Amino acid sequence: MHTHTSTKHAGICVRDLRARQKVSQLDLALRVGVSQRHLSCIETGKASASKEMLLALLEGLEAPLNIRNETLVAGGFAPLFGSRPIEHREMNTINEVIDLMLMGQHAAPAMVLDSEWNLVKFNPGFIRLMNLLEFDVAALQATPNILLALTAPGGLATRLINPAEVLGDVLRRAQREALHVPSLQAMLNQIPQSMFESKVPVDTNNPTLVTRFQSAVGELRFISTFTTFGAPLDITAASLRIEHLFPADEQTRTAFS
């Protein structure tokens, strides 16, 4: 049986997450099917929340698995989701799928990022792209964060032909994700504010945003796809996404053939 104090802390976790996402008490109550009054009592610690209720509230907020674990522990319950390192033997199937996707389109640059945009894995096409952009792969591996690599002085953004368009999309995406990942928000705070302020019209002549690089072989044009694991039950697996950069014109296809 959990104590009033631990339940109060769990309620604060729910309240803080709800506030970060700018979700009202009424909205969350409707999503979960409880009264706003009961939700208010849980958040203030006046009412205890069962494990099932906490999980329902966290599901209603689409909380990351690590936040769900932290809230359960704060409520006096055992954590529900594992957090295996990527090299753990129980992650073998995850790694096999990742390697298959990285090498299945080996000519197209591809990389695996975690929830903080750290570079976890990449394929030969990605190395080829970095070389064509004359960007130091060793330096990127030393500080393997794509957000910082893009926005640092002399970073990858300096190779972009359409930096405002691409950075605008990247930073908006990162800001949305930071609602669930506080450590990502801390990283965004390191990026110069001016990079968040540029607004340019998106070229709607294309069906998707085209990332354009100036390289040693001329302009390279890519469209991006993102792949995540369906129904993850492990914090590490949930944090991973695979980004493919597919050539968007003949010149780029030739450079990566």
For each residue, the residues with C-beta under 8 A, 3 or more apart:
1: 76
2: 6 7 48 75 76 77
3: 6 7 76
4: 7 8 45 48
5: 8 9 45
6: 2 3 9 10 74 75 76
7: 2 3 4 10 11 42 45 47 48 49 75 76
8: 4 5 11 12 44 45
9: 5 6 12 13 45 74 75
10: 6 7 13 14 42 49 54 71 72 74 75 76
11: 7 8 14 15 42 43 44 45 49
12: 8 9 15 16 43 45 74
13: 9 10 16 17 67 70 71 74
14: 10 11 17 18 42 43 54 57 58 61 71
15: 11 12 18 19 43
16: 12 13 19 20
17: 13 14 20 21 58 61 63 67 71
18: 14 15 21 23 24 25 28 43 61
19: 15 16 22
20: 16 17 179 182
21: 17 18 61 179 180
22: 19
23: 18 27 28 61
24: 18 27 28
25: 18 28 29 36 39 40 43
26: 29 30 36
27: 23 24 30 31
28: 18 23 24 25 31 32 39 57 60 61
29: 25 26 32 33 34 35 36 38 39
30: 26 27 33
31: 27 28 60
32: 28 29 39 53 56 57 59 60
33: 29 30 56
34: 29 38 39 53
35: 29 38 39
36: 25 26 29 39 40
37: 40 41
38: 29 34 35 41 42 47
39: 25 28 29 32 34 35 36 42 43 57
40: 25 36 37 43 44 46
41: 37 38 44 46 47
42: 7 10 11 14 38 39 45 46 47 48 49 53 57
43: 11 12 14 15 18 25 39 40
44: 8 11 40 41
45: 4 5 7 8 9 11 12 42
46: 40 41 42
47: 7 38 41 42
48: 2 4 7 42
49: 7 10 11 42 53 54 57 75
50: 53 54
51: 54 55 72 75 77
52: 55 56
53: 32 34 42 49 50 56 57
54: 10 14 49 50 51 57 58 71 72 75 77
55: 51 52 58 59 68 72 80
56: 32 33 52 53 59 60
57: 14 28 32 39 42 49 53 54 60 61
58: 14 17 54 55 61 63 67 68 71
59: 32 55 56 62 63
60: 28 31 32 56 57
61: 14 17 18 21 23 28 57 58
62: 59 180
63: 17 58 59 67 68 71 180
64: 67 68 115 180 181 235 238 239
65: 68 69 81 232 233 234 235 238
66: 69 70 81 83 235
67: 13 17 58 63 64 70 71 180
68: 55 58 63 64 65 71 72 80 81
69: 65 66 72 73 79 80 81 83 235
70: 13 66 67 73 74
71: 10 13 14 17 54 58 63 67 68 74 75
72: 10 51 54 55 68 69 75 77 78 79 80
73: 69 70 76 77 78 79
74: 6 9 10 12 13 70 71
75: 2 6 7 9 10 49 51 54 71 72
76: 1 2 3 6 7 10 73
77: 2 51 54 72 73 80
78: 72 73
79: 69 72 73
80: 55 68 69 72 77
81: 65 66 68 69 233 234 235 238
82: 90 233 234 235
83: 66 69 234 235 236
84: 88 90 91 234 236
85: 88 91 236
86: 91 94 95 120 236
87: 91
88: 84 85 91
89: 92
90: 82 84
91: 84 85 86 87 88 94 95 234 236 237
92: 89 95 96
93: 96 97
94: 86 91 97 98 229 234 236 237 240
95: 86 91 92 98 99
96: 92 93 99 100
97: 93 94 100 101 229
98: 94 95 101 102 112 121 240 242
99: 95 96 102 103 121
100: 96 97 103 104
101: 97 98 104 105 110 227 242 244
102: 98 99 106 110 112 121 122 123 242
103: 99 100 106 123
104: 100 101
105: 101 108 110 125 244 246
106: 102 103 123 124 125
107: 125 256 257
108: 105 125 244 245 246 247 256
109: 122 123 125 126 128 129 222 244 245 256
110: 101 102 105 122 123 125 126 242 243 244 245
111: 119 120 121 122 123 126 146 242 243
112: 98 102 119 120 121 122 240 241 242 243
113: 117 118 119 120 146 240 241 243
114: 117 118 120 236 239 240
115: 64 177 180 181 184 238 239
116: 145 181 183 184 187
117: 113 114 145 146 147 174 184 187
118: 113 114 144 145 146
119: 111 112 113 122 140 141 144 145 146
120: 86 111 112 113 114 144 240
121: 98 99 102 111 112
122: 102 109 110 111 112 119 126 127
123: 102 103 106 109 110 111 126 127
124: 106 127 128
125: 105 106 107 108 109 110 128 129 245 256
126: 109 110 111 122 123 129 130
127: 122 123 124 130 131 137
128: 109 124 125 131 132 255 256
129: 109 125 126 132 133 213 220 245 256
130: 126 127 133 135 136 137 140
131: 127 128 134 135 137 216
132: 128 129 213 215 216 217 220 255
133: 129 130 156 159 213 215 216
134: 131 215 216
135: 130 131 139 140 156 159
136: 130 139 140
137: 127 130 131 140 141
138: 141 142
139: 135 136 142 143
140: 119 130 135 136 137 143 144 149
141: 119 137 138 144
142: 138 139
143: 139 140 148 149
144: 118 119 120 140 141
145: 116 117 118 119 148 149 187
146: 111 113 117 118 119 149 150 156
147: 117 150 151 170 174 187 188 191
148: 143 145 151 152 155 187 190 191
149: 140 143 145 146 152 155 156
150: 146 147 155 156 157 167 170
151: 147 148 155 157 167 191 192 195
152: 148 149 155
153:
154: 158
155: 148 149 150 151 152 158
156: 133 135 146 149 150 159 160
157: 150 151 160 163 166 167
158: 154 155 163
159: 133 135 156 213 214 215
160: 156 157 163 166 167 211 212 213 214
161: 212 213 214 219
162: 165 166 200 210 211 212
163: 157 158 160 166 167
164: 167 168 198 199 200
165: 162 168 169 200 202 203 209
166: 157 160 162 163 169 170 209 211 212
167: 150 151 157 160 163 164 170 171 195 198
168: 164 165 171 172 198 199 200
169: 165 166 172 173 209
170: 147 150 166 167 173 174
171: 167 168 174 175 188 191 195 196
172: 168 169 175 176
173: 169 170 176 177
174: 117 147 170 171 177 178 184 188
175: 171 172 178 179 188
176: 172 173 179
177: 115 173 174 180 181 184
178: 174 175 181 182 184 185 188
179: 20 21 175 176
180: 21 62 63 64 67 115 177
181: 64 115 116 177 178 184 185
182: 20 178 185 186
183: 116 186 187
184: 115 116 117 174 177 178 181 187 188
185: 178 181 182 188 189
186: 182 183 189 190
187: 116 117 145 147 148 183 184 190 191
188: 147 171 174 175 178 184 185 191
189: 185 186
190: 148 186 187
191: 147 148 151 171 187 188 195 196
192: 151 195
193: 196 197
194: 197 198
195: 151 167 171 191 192 198
196: 171 191 193
197: 193 194
198: 164 167 168 194 195
199: 164 168
200: 162 164 165 168
201:
202: 165 209
203: 165 206 210
204:
205:
206: 203 209 210
207:
208: 223 224
209: 165 166 169 202 206 223 224
210: 162 203 206 221 222 223 248
211: 160 162 166 221 222 223 224 245
212: 160 161 162 166 219 220 221
213: 129 132 133 159 160 161 219 220 221 222
214: 159 160 161 218 219 220
215: 132 133 134 159 218 219 220 255
216: 131 132 133 134
217: 132 220 251 255
218: 214 215 251
219: 161 212 213 214 215 251
220: 129 132 212 213 214 215 217 247 251 252 255
221: 210 211 212 213 247 248 249 251 252
222: 109 210 211 213 245 246 247 248 252
223: 208 209 210 211 245 246 248
224: 208 209 211 243 244 245 246
225: 243 244 246
226: 241 242 243
227: 101 241 242 243 244
228: 232 240 241 242
229: 94 97 232 237 238 240
230:
231:
232: 65 228 229 237 238
233: 65 81 82 237
234: 65 81 82 83 84 91 94 237 238
235: 64 65 66 69 81 82 83 238 239
236: 83 84 85 86 91 94 114 239 240
237: 91 94 229 232 233 234 240
238: 64 65 81 115 229 232 234 235
239: 64 114 115 235 236
240: 94 98 112 113 114 120 228 229 236 237
241: 112 113 226 227 228
242: 98 101 102 110 111 112 226 227 228
243: 110 111 112 113 224 225 226 227
244: 101 105 108 109 110 224 225 227
245: 108 109 110 125 129 211 222 223 224
246: 105 108 222 223 224 225
247: 108 220 221 222 252 253 255 256
248: 210 221 222 223 252
249: 221 252 253
250: 253 254
251: 217 218 219 220 221 254 255
252: 220 221 222 247 248 249 255 256
253: 247 249 250 256 257
254: 250 251 257
255: 128 132 215 217 220 247 251 252
256: 107 108 109 125 128 129 247 252 253
257: 107 253 254
